[in-house]
Amino acid sequence: MRNMMKAMITLFLAAGVLAACGGDDKEKADVFAEKDWPELEVVKEEIGTDFESADVENDEGNSRVILYENEGKPEYKSVYILDEERLKIISTQDDGEGQIYNEVIR
């Protein structure tokens, strides 16, 4: 009986760990796969898509801001100004390059 309880506890813990590990991949794919925003093609070319998450910080008014994160820390930020069709990509890392892209895209 005691061995069966140990096995069940181990099974539940393993299932919890696996469930927690699987969540980031869906979030990573959401922005790039589900959104048809013009700036995402340029972002893919400039910095790639290898991020744990891409969180839309602002999508109201005249701009859209997306943070691209790994290990819970933002590595890049994109700012798309809608009426100008201007995209800025900024490295937010401590040893980063700062602004790495600032162009009008059409």
Beta strands, then each sheet from edge to edge (+ up, - down):
strand 1: 53-58
strand 2: 63-70
strand 3: 73-81
strand 4: 86-91
strand 5: 99-104
sheet 1: 1+ 2- 3+ 4- 5+
end
